[in-house]
Amino acid sequence: MKYNTVCIEITVPVSEDGCVFDVGSLYDHLRQLTDKRKARGKRYTLSLVLVLLVLAKLSGEDCPYGIAQWGRGRQNILCEVLPVGRQTLPSHNTYRRVLGDAIKASELQSAITEFLTQSPEAGQSVLVVLDGKTLRGSIPAGRTRGIHLLAAYLPNEGIVLMQVAVESKENEISAAPRVLKSIDLRGKIVSGDALLTQRGLSTQIVEAGGEYVWQVKDNQPQLKEDIERLFQPESCVPGFSPVPKDFRTTQTIDKGHGRLERRTLTTSNLLRDYADWPYLEQVFKLERQTTHLKQGQTEHEVVYGITSLQSEKAGPSRLLEIVRGYWGIENGLHYRRDKTLREDATRMTKPAPAEAMEIINNLIVGLTAQRGWGNLPQARRHLSACL
């Protein structure tokens, strides 16, 4: 079956040059999805319902009722520019059914990733962050476990490359290989928290052409002990000198939000041939000292880590940049989905609609980030006035 190409552009006054969302391109990408609904009683195409949902979420609506009301309030213009085929728009139940019954999550994720990375410059940043998140709005009453998703995120671009649901009988460690297998890791640096500091994942990344930077905590006790011992001050018997060390150090100081933060990162190659870890090149110690200026209180934290990056390619300054980039998934993705897109407050206790809405939320974050919006609430207010 041959489709006509839909060419729709919505100009948003973000700057003097404006900002263009190519809705037609999104529509074409979503037409590739398999519609699992039966043909009987189907009034709206899957791609049309999803485009309307995306436009409504860009404009500030997060629940199916609000999404349906947003569309009907703009019914005349939307029916004119979109291939609706009728003079009415979907009800909230239609959006619920589409999210719950019509979509295969893996197909939706692939289509949206392809859409966000279609330009030559997209998806080219080096750092890939792995991190998981439980959707609190998906936790049924009386239970403690909801939908848990593991994402591979480009913090410098705001794009989720891949996301998978962590099944009930697995955890992030067993789900991570599936995420990594779906990504071209050549030239990438993969970072994650201490839970993902695993030999198998380290081997998979390097043998796929990438590099890793992991934190090391108590789940790898021997490795942590070796690193701690290396960075401890050495006590010497009188008349003897300390063993020469190859330590290299960098330090940054930042002031803002009522805090003064001092970060000191020290690296070493001395465990490269000693520690039993695949492709290990360097270990590092990161000290964070945070002073709350108003209260005068100071907090001190020490984090250890490992990397497959050679010191010639990544010195202390570069490693500190990578470690700080890891936290980009908290501020750039998780926080925005929770606070702005009201993810945890939107009750969807069935796995399918909860995962589908999560993928749509990732699209909203990535789409606005690509257009230069640093403030998602502000972006949605502008878009609400323009759509």
N, C-alpha and C positions, 0 to 999 in steps of 0.2 A: 504493500500500500504506500502510495507516494503522498507526502504532506507538502503543503505550501509553507514556505519559510515565513515566520512571523517576525516583523521588524518593528520593535517598539522601543522608544527611548524616553526616559523620564529625566528631565533636567532639574537638578536640585541646587539652589544657590548657596553652595558651601563657601566659595571664594569668588574672586572677580571672574575667574574662568568657568565657574560652575562645576558641577559634578554630574556625570552621566552614569546611570545604571542601565545596562543593556538587558532589558527584561526579555526581549526576543531571544537572545542567546540562552538565557536561563530556561526559557520555555522549551527551546529546542533540546537542551540537555535533559530536561525532565521527561520529554516525550520518549526517551529511550527506555524508561522504566516499564517493567511488567505490571500491568494492572490486574490484581488478583480478584477483583470484583466480578460478579456475574454480569453479563450484558443486560439482562432484564432489569428494568428500573433504573438504569444508570443514566443520569441526566447531564452530568458534567464530566469532562475528561479528567484524568488523573493529573496531568500537567497543569491544567487550568486551575484546579482546586489548590495545588501546591503553590503556584505563582501568587494567587490571591492571598494565601496564608502568609507567604513571605512578605508581600507588600503590607499586609496588616501588621505583622510583627515589626517591620521597619518603622511603622508609624506609631508604635507604642502599645499595641494590643497583644496580650499573651495567652488568654484562655479562649476556647472555642466560641463562647457566647460573645465576647468582645470582638473577636475576629469576624464573626458573621454580621454583627451590627455595623462594624466599620465598613464592610463591603456594601451592605444595603444602603448605608448613608451616602455612598458614592456610586450608586448603582448605574446612573445614567452614563457617566463618563467611562466607567469600567466596561460596561456593555458595548460602548462605542469603540474602544481601542483594543479590547481583548476578544478572542474568538469564543464568545460565550454561546452564541447560537440561540439565545432566548433573552427575555427582558427581566429575568430574575437571577439572583445569585444564591449560592449554597447557604443552607441553614447550618446552625451549629452542629446538628447531628451528622450532617454530611462530612464536616471536617473531622469529627470524631471517628466516623466509620472509615474514612480514608486513611487516617493515621493508624487506626487499629487493625484494619483488615485488608487494605489495598496495596500496601507497600512492603517490599522486601528491604530490610534495613541496609544490607550490604550493597544492594543496587543503588539505593538513595545516596549512601555515603560516597560511592564511586562517582556517581554523576555530579555531585556537588564538588568533590575534590577536583574533578576534571574541569568544571566550570571555573573554579577559583584559580586554577593554575594554567589556564589556557593561554595567557599572554607569555611571551618568551622570558620576561624578567621575573615572573611569579614562581615561587617554589625553589628559588635558587639560593636562599640563605642556608648557611652551613649547620647551625645548631638545631637539633631535633630533641625535644623534651618528651619523655614518657612519664605519664602520671595518670592516676585513676581517681574517680570521683563517684560517690554514691548519690543517686537522685533521691533526696529525702521525701519528695512528693510522691514517690512510687512505693513507699513503705506501707503495706496494708495495716489496718488497725489491729492492734494486738501482736504485731510481729516486729522484729528488729532489723530484718534484712530487706533491702529494696534492690532496684536495678543498679548494678555497679559497672561502669564503663571505663575502659582504658584507652587513652588517646595519645597519638603522636602529634605533637604541636610544634609549629614554627613560631617561636616567640617574637622574632623580628618582623614577621609578616602578619601575625594573627590568624594563621591558617591551620586547621586541623587536617593533616594528611590522611590519617586513618583512625578509626575508632571501632572497637569491638566490645561486645558485652561479655563480662566475666561471668561464666556460667556458675550455677549454684554449687557444683562439685569441684570448682577450680578456684585459683586465686590469680593475682596479677602476674606472678612468676610464670605460671603455665600459659597465661593468655598473651604475654609479651612476645613470644616467638611468632605468633600469628600476625601481630601488628608489624613487627620488623620484616617479616617475609613479604609483606605487601608493599614495601617501600624500597625505592632505589637508594641504597645506603652509600653508594660511591661518592666519596668526597664529603660525607656528612659526619658530624660529631654527635653521638647520642648521649644524652645525660638523663639521669633519673635519681630517685631517692635511694636510700640504703637498702630497701626491700629488694630492689632489682639488681643489686650488686651480686651477680651470679656468674659462675664460670661459663656455663652454657651460653648465656646471653652475650658475654664478652667475646667468646669465640665466634658466635654467629655474626656479630657486628663486624669484627675485623676481617673475617673471611669473606664477607659480602662487600668489602671495600671501604668500610667506615672506620671510625675510631670511637672509643668510649671514654666518658668521664663519670665515675661513680663516687658516691659518698660511702664511707665505710663505718659501720656501727657494730652493735653487739651480735648481729646475725652472722657476722664473719669474725668470730672471736680471735682466731690465730692471726689473721691478717691485721686486725685492729691492734693487737698487742705488739706485733712487729713494728708497725708504724709509730705507735706511741713510744716504744723503746728507742727508736731511731732519733726522735726529736727531743727526747729528754736530755737535760744537761748531764754531761758525763763527769763522774767523779774520778779523780786520778790519785794514785799513790804519789806521795812526795818524790820528786825526782823524775817523774814521767810526764809526758805531754799527752793531751787528748788526741784521739785518732782523728786525722784530717777528715773533714766533712765537705761535701760539695753543695752546701745549702745556698739557695738563691731566693731572695725575698723581694716582695713588692708591698706597698701600702697605699691605701686610699682613705681619705677623710671626707665625709659628706655631712652637710648640715641642712636640715629641713624638717618640717612637721614637728617642731619642738624637740628634735633629737639630734645628737651628734654621734655619728657612727664612724668608727675606725676599724678598717679591715686590713689584716696583715696575713699574707699568704706566703708560705715558704715551701720550696720544692726540693726534691732529692732524687738522684738516680741510683742510690746505693742498694736499694732492694730489688733492682731489676733482675738480677740473676739469683737472688736469694729467696724471695717470696714465691710461693707456689701458686702463681696466678697466670693465666694465659695472656700472652702479648703485653704484659706489664712493662712499661717504660719508666714512669715516674710515680712517686707518691707525693702527697702534699698535706700540709697542716694549715688550716684557715682559722684564725682567731678573730672573733667579732667582739668589739667593745662598744656598747651602746649607752650613751648618757642621756637621760631624760632631763632636759635643761630646767624645766619648771620645778620638778621635784628634787633634782640633784641626785637622783639614783642612777647607779651604773650597773649594767648587766654584762656578763662576760660569758662567751660561748666558744668552744673549740670543736671544729669539725675536721675529720680526716678524710682523705680521698685518694683515689688511684686513677691512672689514665694510661691509655695505650699510645698517647701522643709523645713523640720524641721531644726532648728539651729544645732541639734546634728549631722545631716547628711551633712549639708552644711553651714559652717561658712563663714565669710567675704572673706577669701582667695579663697574658692571654688566658691562662687558666682561671684567674680571678674573674675575668670578664665572662667566661663560660659558666662558672659556678653561679654568678649573679644572674646570668641569663636564664638559668633553670627556674628561678622564681617568677619568671615572666608568665608561666602558665597559671600561677595563682592569681596574679593581678590582672593579666590580660585576658584570661579565659574563664576560670572558675568564678572569680569575683563578679565579673560582668554577667555571667549567666545566672548567678544566684540573686544578686541585688537588682540588676537592671531588667533582666528578662524574667525575673520572678520564677526561676526554675523550680526551686524547692517548695514554693508556695502553690504551684500549679499541681493539683491532685490528679495523677494518672497512675493508678495502681497496677494496670495491666502492662506487661513488658513491652509489647509491640508499639503502642502509641507513645509511651514514655521515651523509648529509644529513638523513634522517628522525630519527636519534637526536639530531642536533644541535638540531633543532627541538623535540624532547621536552625536551632539556636547557634550552633557553630557557624552556619552559613551567615547569619546576621552579624556575628562578631567579625568574621573574615571579610565580608563584603564592605562593612563600614571602615574597617582598618585599612583595607586596600585603597579606599578613597580619601585617606588622610585624616579620618576622625580619630582623635585621641580620647574623646569623651563620648561614650555611647549614649547616655541619656540626652545630651545635647543634640547628637545626631538624630535621634528618634523624634525629638521635638521639632527640629527643622523639617524632617521628612513628613511628619504628620501635617504640617502646615502646607506642604507642597503636593501631597498625593491625594 
